[in-house]
Amino acid sequence: MENELENSVELIRYKIEHYLKDGKKLFATSSFQTHSLPMLHILSRITKSIPVYFINTGFHFPETVSFRDTISQKFGLSFVDLHSVVPKNQQRDKWGNLYFTSDPDYCCHLNKVQPLDPILSRFDVWINGIRADQNENRRNMQIEQKTPQGALRYHPMLYWTNKMIFEYISKNNLPKHPLEARGYLSIGCEPCTKKFDLENSRDGRWFGLKKNECGLHTELVEKN
């Protein structure tokens, strides 16, 4: 397993250095969950010049925002918040309910997809840490894919397993999101995250709905 990890890390290093050598403008995104840290840690050891965007919906757990700040100091990366241009008081349906209660897909579109859309027009490569073992949609994705804006999505962690993720965390003594110890295995916006100890860690997200993606990995990928 150690050789597999080392080879995977070296491949990521090679790929990112190759992009930079070619003059590509790179950025990354992160949700700052525990399993997100290996990618950020690897990036910090290659270069600290790549900005990392945090899509701040305004609905995150306060522990997530605090953890983001801790990681910023620890890894020395440049983190940038993205916000929706639509104020929260306008994110309501005709009955006055916030969209996360009545139309979570549209809520995700306003607070995650739309804020990232213009960033993809300014950069050449988007580095994000999705993994194939997280859901069916991600199992069908590739290491490199185009976005509708013409940027390239790069998924360095796509074929990493949970075992590889947590071995890397242990080996490098990386911190853990404070909510993980309380049973939150997949942590997103507070209204749409439940505490469940289930086989699929994402089952606590949008529990009870036929939804397992926020739109970032369905809307912002070029359709074949």
C-alpha positions as CSV (number, residue, x, y, z in Angstrom):
1,M,0.0,0.0,0.0
2,E,2.9,2.4,0.8
3,N,4.3,2.0,-2.7
4,E,0.9,2.5,-4.2
5,L,0.5,5.7,-2.2
6,E,3.9,7.0,-3.1
7,N,3.3,6.3,-6.8
8,S,-0.1,8.0,-6.7
9,V,1.4,11.1,-5.1
10,E,4.3,11.2,-7.6
11,L,1.8,11.0,-10.5
12,I,-0.2,13.9,-9.1
13,R,3.0,15.9,-8.7
14,Y,4.1,15.1,-12.3
15,K,0.7,16.1,-13.7
16,I,0.5,19.4,-11.8
17,E,4.1,20.4,-12.6
18,H,3.3,19.5,-16.3
19,Y,0.3,21.8,-16.3
20,L,2.3,24.6,-14.8
21,K,5.2,24.1,-17.2
22,D,2.7,24.5,-20.0
23,G,1.6,27.8,-18.6
24,K,-1.8,26.6,-17.5
25,K,-3.7,28.6,-14.8
26,L,-4.8,26.2,-12.1
27,F,-7.2,26.4,-9.2
28,A,-8.6,23.9,-6.8
29,T,-11.8,23.6,-4.8
30,S,-12.3,21.9,-1.4
31,S,-15.2,21.2,1.0
32,F,-12.6,20.9,3.8
33,Q,-13.8,17.5,5.0
34,T,-11.3,15.1,6.5
35,H,-11.0,13.1,3.3
36,S,-10.4,16.3,1.4
37,L,-7.1,17.0,3.2
38,P,-4.7,14.6,1.4
39,M,-5.3,16.5,-1.9
40,L,-4.7,19.8,-0.2
41,H,-1.6,18.5,1.6
42,I,-0.2,17.1,-1.7
43,L,-0.8,20.5,-3.4
44,S,0.9,22.4,-0.6
45,R,4.0,20.3,-1.1
46,I,4.1,20.9,-4.8
47,T,3.4,24.7,-4.8
48,K,1.5,27.2,-2.7
49,S,0.7,29.3,-5.7
50,I,-2.6,27.5,-6.6
51,P,-5.6,29.2,-5.1
52,V,-8.1,27.0,-3.4
53,Y,-11.8,28.1,-3.6
54,F,-14.2,27.3,-0.8
55,I,-17.8,27.6,-2.0
56,N,-19.3,29.3,1.0
57,T,-23.0,28.8,0.8
58,G,-23.7,30.5,4.1
59,F,-25.3,27.2,5.3
60,H,-22.1,25.4,6.4
61,F,-21.5,24.2,9.9
62,P,-19.5,26.7,11.9
63,E,-17.0,23.9,12.6
64,T,-16.4,23.6,8.9
65,V,-15.5,27.3,8.5
66,S,-13.3,27.1,11.6
67,F,-11.6,24.0,10.2
68,R,-11.0,25.7,6.9
69,D,-9.1,28.5,8.7
70,T,-7.1,26.0,10.7
71,I,-6.0,24.2,7.5
72,S,-5.2,27.5,5.8
73,Q,-2.7,28.3,8.5
74,K,-1.3,24.7,8.7
75,F,-0.8,24.2,5.0
76,G,0.0,27.7,3.9
77,L,-2.3,27.6,0.9
78,S,-4.3,30.6,-0.4
79,F,-8.0,30.0,0.3
80,V,-10.7,32.1,-1.3
81,D,-14.4,32.2,-0.4
82,L,-17.0,32.1,-3.1
83,H,-20.6,33.3,-2.4
84,S,-23.8,33.3,-4.3
85,V,-24.8,36.6,-5.9
86,V,-28.4,36.0,-4.8
87,P,-29.0,37.2,-1.3
88,K,-30.5,34.6,1.1
89,N,-33.7,36.6,1.6
90,Q,-34.3,36.1,-2.1
91,Q,-33.7,32.4,-2.1
92,R,-37.3,31.5,-1.3
93,D,-40.1,29.9,-3.2
94,K,-43.5,31.5,-3.8
95,W,-44.7,30.3,-0.3
96,G,-41.7,31.9,1.4
97,N,-39.8,28.7,2.1
98,L,-36.0,28.7,1.7
99,Y,-35.1,26.6,-1.4
100,F,-33.2,24.1,0.6
101,T,-36.5,22.9,2.1
102,S,-38.6,22.9,-1.1
103,D,-36.1,22.7,-4.1
104,P,-32.6,21.6,-2.9
105,D,-31.4,21.2,-6.5
106,Y,-32.1,24.9,-7.2
107,C,-30.6,25.9,-3.8
108,C,-27.4,24.0,-4.8
109,H,-27.5,25.7,-8.2
110,L,-27.7,29.2,-6.7
111,N,-25.1,28.6,-4.0
112,K,-22.6,26.3,-5.5
113,V,-22.9,26.0,-9.3
114,Q,-23.5,29.7,-10.2
115,P,-20.7,31.1,-8.0
116,L,-18.1,28.7,-9.6
117,D,-19.3,29.2,-13.2
118,P,-17.3,32.5,-13.8
119,I,-14.2,31.0,-12.1
120,L,-14.1,28.3,-14.8
121,S,-13.9,31.0,-17.5
122,R,-10.8,32.5,-15.9
123,F,-8.7,29.4,-15.3
124,D,-7.5,26.5,-17.5
125,V,-7.5,23.6,-15.0
126,W,-9.9,22.9,-12.1
127,I,-8.4,20.5,-9.5
128,N,-11.0,18.8,-7.4
129,G,-11.0,15.7,-5.2
130,I,-13.9,13.6,-6.2
131,R,-13.5,9.9,-5.9
132,A,-15.0,7.1,-8.0
133,D,-16.1,5.1,-4.9
134,Q,-18.4,7.9,-3.7
135,N,-21.4,7.4,-6.0
136,E,-22.4,6.1,-9.4
137,N,-22.0,9.5,-11.1
138,R,-18.4,9.8,-10.0
139,R,-17.7,6.2,-10.9
140,N,-18.4,7.2,-14.5
141,M,-16.0,10.2,-14.5
142,Q,-12.5,10.3,-15.9
143,I,-9.2,11.7,-14.6
144,E,-9.5,14.6,-17.1
145,Q,-12.8,16.0,-18.4
146,K,-13.8,19.2,-20.0
147,T,-16.2,21.8,-18.5
148,P,-18.9,23.6,-20.6
149,Q,-16.7,26.7,-20.3
150,G,-13.8,24.9,-21.9
151,A,-11.7,24.5,-18.8
152,L,-10.2,21.1,-17.9
153,R,-11.4,19.2,-14.8
154,Y,-8.5,17.2,-13.2
155,H,-9.5,14.6,-10.7
156,P,-6.3,13.5,-9.0
157,M,-8.0,11.4,-6.3
158,L,-10.5,9.7,-8.6
159,Y,-9.1,6.1,-8.0
160,W,-8.0,6.6,-4.4
161,T,-9.9,4.4,-1.9
162,N,-11.0,5.1,1.6
163,K,-8.1,3.0,2.8
164,M,-5.6,5.1,0.8
165,I,-7.1,8.3,2.0
166,F,-6.9,7.5,5.7
167,E,-3.5,5.8,5.4
168,Y,-2.2,9.1,3.9
169,I,-3.9,11.0,6.7
170,S,-2.3,8.8,9.4
171,K,1.2,8.8,7.7
172,N,1.2,12.6,7.5
173,N,-0.5,13.2,10.9
174,L,-3.2,15.4,9.3
175,P,-6.0,16.8,11.4
176,K,-9.6,15.6,11.2
177,H,-12.8,17.6,10.8
178,P,-14.2,18.1,14.4
179,L,-17.6,16.8,13.4
180,E,-16.2,13.4,12.3
181,A,-15.8,12.3,15.9
182,R,-19.5,13.0,16.3
183,G,-20.5,10.6,13.6
184,Y,-20.7,12.9,10.5
185,L,-19.0,11.0,7.7
186,S,-19.9,13.3,4.9
187,I,-20.3,17.0,5.7
188,G,-21.9,19.6,3.5
189,C,-24.4,22.3,4.3
190,E,-25.9,22.0,7.8
191,P,-29.6,21.8,6.7
192,C,-28.9,19.0,4.2
193,T,-26.5,16.9,6.3
194,K,-27.6,14.2,8.8
195,K,-25.5,12.1,11.2
196,F,-25.5,8.5,10.0
197,D,-23.1,5.7,10.5
198,L,-23.8,4.0,7.2
199,E,-21.8,2.0,4.7
200,N,-21.9,4.8,2.1
201,S,-20.6,7.9,3.9
202,R,-22.6,10.2,1.6
203,D,-25.9,8.6,2.6
204,G,-26.3,11.3,5.3
205,R,-26.5,14.0,2.6
206,W,-29.9,15.0,1.4
207,F,-31.3,12.0,3.3
208,G,-34.6,10.8,2.0
209,L,-34.3,12.5,-1.4
210,K,-33.3,11.0,-4.7
211,K,-30.2,13.3,-4.7
212,N,-26.6,12.6,-4.2
213,E,-24.9,15.5,-6.0
214,C,-25.0,19.3,-5.7
215,G,-24.6,20.0,-9.4
216,L,-20.9,20.8,-9.4
217,H,-20.2,17.3,-10.9
218,T,-23.3,17.1,-13.1
219,E,-23.8,20.6,-14.5
220,L,-20.2,21.7,-14.7
221,V,-18.9,18.8,-16.8
222,E,-19.2,18.7,-20.6
223,K,-21.7,16.1,-21.7
224,N,-20.6,13.6,-24.2
